Amino acid sequence: MTSGDEQELVSLWRQAKCAEGHSDDQVDRALRDGRLVRSCARSDVRIYLASIDSEPVGYTIVMSGPVSALHETLAVWLDVLWVKPGKRQRGIAAALLTTVAAYAEHIGAPEVVSCVPSSSRDANRFFARLGFSAVVTERSTTPAALRRRLAGPDISVVSDAVRRRRSLRARARESALAK
């Protein structure tokens, strides 16, 4: 990736993160920490940029790897697909995905996988129209919440002091709402 391409990617990535609701400070911190550069430097990662008349308008980041830990079948994982809001519905995402499909065929990956948030109705419809089907429902939790649930109702990992604070906060909220 040339330094010009890298600057275009950083600019597009910044716009995408801000559009997702991240603050400029959060984005700057991620860039200073080198997260984007480290991620993109991995050997299993490919980045494709789209431009119209030399203006960067979209990008995709894909990874190649096994479908799961127990299956050695290779897949191309679509990590990010983003097009500038004012440039959407012009075939840019389709062009990027055409490149992704060519890459998958080149490395012999029989599947292209995209993890789309269930709350993103438009994105889900877009991928469904392209033939992506729902395979799994992904659910996540924090380790602490998992431990609490696994401990069961009889074993409390929450101290009495924490329980009292939560109870007092709940009562304060209820009284504030009642006013």
Wavefront OBJ file of the C-alpha trace (Angstrom):
o trace
v 0.000 0.000 0.000
v 1.453 3.357 -0.985
v 1.554 6.258 1.451
v -1.146 7.990 -0.640
v -3.370 4.908 -0.374
v -2.672 4.736 3.349
v -3.724 8.381 3.781
v -6.912 7.739 1.785
v -7.716 4.693 3.915
v -7.131 6.617 7.149
v -9.380 9.431 5.908
v -12.174 7.028 4.938
v -11.765 5.000 8.130
v -12.001 8.192 10.192
v -15.225 9.176 8.389
v -16.703 5.708 8.891
v -15.877 5.668 12.615
v -17.347 9.144 13.130
v -20.480 8.073 11.232
v -20.783 5.138 13.678
v -20.846 7.625 16.546
v -17.227 7.514 17.711
v -15.778 10.820 18.845
v -12.829 12.477 17.105
v -10.814 11.848 20.272
v -11.566 8.102 20.198
v -10.607 7.913 16.534
v -7.406 9.917 17.087
v -6.466 7.665 20.003
v -6.978 4.534 17.897
v -4.826 6.000 15.141
v -2.078 7.060 17.591
v -2.113 3.591 19.129
v -1.506 2.181 15.655
v -4.472 -0.207 15.721
v -5.450 0.407 12.107
v -1.882 0.165 10.796
v -1.154 -3.012 12.802
v -4.377 -4.654 11.690
v -3.828 -3.829 8.050
v -0.204 -4.995 8.113
v -1.201 -8.582 8.900
v -0.479 -11.072 6.135
v -4.057 -12.390 6.136
v -5.594 -8.928 5.639
v -6.368 -7.257 2.302
v -7.611 -3.696 1.812
v -9.400 -2.495 -1.287
v -10.059 1.204 -1.928
v -12.629 2.622 -4.341
v -12.253 6.013 -6.008
v -14.276 8.092 -8.434
v -12.270 10.663 -10.397
v -9.352 10.281 -7.948
v -11.647 10.922 -4.954
v -11.624 8.084 -2.391
v -15.248 7.049 -1.849
v -15.173 3.654 -0.151
v -13.139 0.758 1.123
v -13.324 -2.794 2.300
v -11.068 -4.747 4.628
v -11.087 -8.534 4.389
v -9.282 -11.341 6.157
v -8.689 -14.890 5.036
v -8.858 -17.788 7.433
v -10.709 -20.938 8.380
v -14.492 -20.922 8.681
v -14.130 -21.997 12.324
v -11.593 -23.501 14.698
v -12.762 -27.034 13.890
v -13.075 -26.639 10.119
v -10.083 -26.083 7.912
v -12.221 -24.771 5.052
v -10.803 -21.425 3.997
v -13.076 -18.385 3.897
v -12.698 -14.707 3.156
v -14.125 -12.707 6.054
v -15.532 -9.326 5.127
v -14.558 -7.208 8.120
v -15.509 -3.735 6.853
v -17.379 -2.473 3.804
v -17.995 1.264 3.805
v -18.983 3.817 1.173
v -19.324 7.559 1.782
v -22.995 8.402 2.384
v -23.209 10.856 -0.543
v -21.726 8.268 -2.923
v -23.927 5.286 -2.082
v -26.232 3.489 -4.531
v -23.808 4.010 -7.409
v -22.380 0.495 -7.524
v -19.311 1.231 -5.410
v -20.030 -1.465 -2.812
v -20.797 -3.916 -5.612
v -17.464 -3.094 -7.275
v -15.621 -3.624 -3.992
v -17.424 -6.926 -3.444
v -16.560 -8.018 -6.992
v -12.911 -7.559 -6.028
v -13.483 -9.520 -2.817
v -15.072 -12.380 -4.789
v -12.100 -12.403 -7.182
v -9.714 -12.543 -4.222
v -11.663 -15.441 -2.667
v -11.507 -17.350 -5.939
v -7.790 -16.564 -6.287
v -6.932 -18.087 -2.896
v -9.385 -20.971 -3.299
v -11.799 -19.907 -0.576
v -15.242 -21.402 -1.228
v -16.997 -18.892 1.060
v -17.187 -15.154 1.655
v -18.494 -14.387 5.142
v -19.860 -11.087 6.392
v -20.895 -10.443 9.985
v -23.688 -7.871 9.823
v -25.239 -6.438 12.984
v -28.810 -7.677 13.341
v -29.884 -4.097 14.097
v -28.694 -2.878 10.686
v -31.765 -3.574 8.569
v -30.437 -1.898 5.413
v -27.118 -3.743 5.549
v -28.880 -7.072 6.124
v -31.154 -6.467 3.134
v -28.177 -5.442 0.996
v -26.242 -8.620 1.785
v -29.343 -10.821 1.451
v -29.951 -9.426 -2.063
v -26.375 -10.454 -2.920
v -26.976 -14.041 -1.830
v -25.536 -13.934 1.689
v -27.665 -16.097 3.964
v -28.019 -16.056 7.727
v -25.961 -18.925 9.086
v -25.657 -18.246 12.807
v -26.946 -15.851 15.399
v -23.988 -14.381 17.204
v -24.506 -13.408 20.812
v -21.980 -11.744 23.092
v -21.594 -10.885 26.757
v -18.878 -9.708 29.092
v -16.839 -12.267 31.038
v -18.145 -10.804 34.324
v -21.781 -11.143 33.242
v -21.132 -14.706 32.097
v -19.548 -15.584 35.445
v -22.534 -14.104 37.327
v -24.980 -16.132 35.245
v -22.934 -19.310 35.584
v -22.740 -18.871 39.365
v -26.496 -19.311 39.535
v -29.031 -17.698 41.823
v -27.691 -19.264 45.043
v -24.114 -18.035 44.727
v -23.779 -14.271 44.679
v -20.659 -12.669 43.248
v -22.046 -9.219 44.018
v -21.186 -7.923 47.464
v -23.856 -6.660 49.841
v -22.434 -3.125 49.579
v -22.768 -3.139 45.786
v -26.300 -4.542 46.080
v -27.265 -1.746 48.512
v -25.799 0.947 46.210
v -27.740 -0.452 43.272
v -30.912 -0.544 45.341
v -30.431 3.072 46.447
v -29.789 4.191 42.863
v -32.906 2.394 41.676
v -35.023 4.044 44.374
v -33.543 7.463 43.539
v -34.374 6.958 39.845
v -37.923 5.846 40.666
v -38.523 8.872 42.891
v -37.089 11.214 40.228
v -39.395 9.708 37.605
v -42.383 9.974 39.912
v -41.911 13.753 40.269
l 1 2 3 4 5 6 7 8 9 10 11 12 13 14 15 16 17 18 19 20 21 22 23 24 25 26 27 28 29 30 31 32 33 34 35 36 37 38 39 40 41 42 43 44 45 46 47 48 49 50 51 52 53 54 55 56 57 58 59 60 61 62 63 64 65 66 67 68 69 70 71 72 73 74 75 76 77 78 79 80 81 82 83 84 85 86 87 88 89 90 91 92 93 94 95 96 97 98 99 100 101 102 103 104 105 106 107 108 109 110 111 112 113 114 115 116 117 118 119 120 121 122 123 124 125 126 127 128 129 130 131 132 133 134 135 136 137 138 139 140 141 142 143 144 145 146 147 148 149 150 151 152 153 154 155 156 157 158 159 160 161 162 163 164 165 166 167 168 169 170 171 172 173 174 175 176 177 178 179
